């Protein structure tokens, strides 16, 4: 489970610019204007430690 190793990584921070999702509700896990620790990145997703305290992947469009 590689995501357990990600919890200790810090590639920088990202700030949420919106939580307007078409398919899924992300407003419970991300707060607009809040800064989150970036632990991994792919072409489409940022993996951050969200409001639940766990690593989760979100589309890059939510962040600035």
C-alpha positions in Angstrom: 0.0 0.0 0.0 2.1 2.8 -1.4 -0.3 5.5 -0.2 0.8 4.8 3.4 4.3 6.0 2.4 2.8 9.1 0.8 1.5 10.4 4.2 5.1 11.4 5.1 5.9 13.0 1.7 5.6 16.8 1.1 5.9 18.0 -2.4 4.5 21.4 -1.5 1.1 22.9 -1.0 -1.9 23.6 -3.1 -4.9 25.9 -2.5 -8.5 24.9 -3.2 -10.2 27.4 -5.6 -13.6 25.7 -5.8 -15.6 22.5 -4.9 -18.1 22.6 -7.7 -18.1 19.0 -8.9 -20.3 17.5 -11.6 -20.4 13.9 -10.5 -19.1 13.7 -6.9 -19.5 15.7 -3.7 -16.1 17.0 -2.6 -17.2 19.9 -0.4 -17.1 17.6 2.7 -13.4 16.8 2.1 -12.1 20.1 0.7 -12.5 23.6 1.9 -12.4 26.5 -0.5 -9.4 28.8 0.2 -7.6 26.2 2.5 -4.1 25.1 1.8 -3.4 21.3 1.6 -0.2 19.3 1.6 0.6 17.8 -1.8 1.9 14.3 -1.4 1.8 13.0 -5.1 0.8 14.2 -8.5 -0.3 12.6 -11.8 -1.4 14.1 -15.1 -5.0 14.4 -13.9 -4.9 14.3 -10.1 -3.3 15.8 -7.0 -3.1 13.5 -4.1 -3.5 15.6 -0.9 -4.2 15.0 2.8 -7.8 16.2 2.9 -10.2 17.2 5.8 -10.5 13.5 6.9 -6.7 13.4 7.6 -6.2 10.7 4.9 -4.6 10.8 1.5 -7.1 11.2 -1.4 -6.9 12.1 -5.1 -8.8 15.0 -6.6 -8.9 16.5 -10.1 -6.4 19.3 -10.6 -9.2 21.6 -11.6 -10.2 22.1 -7.9 -6.8 23.7 -7.1 -4.7 26.7 -8.0 
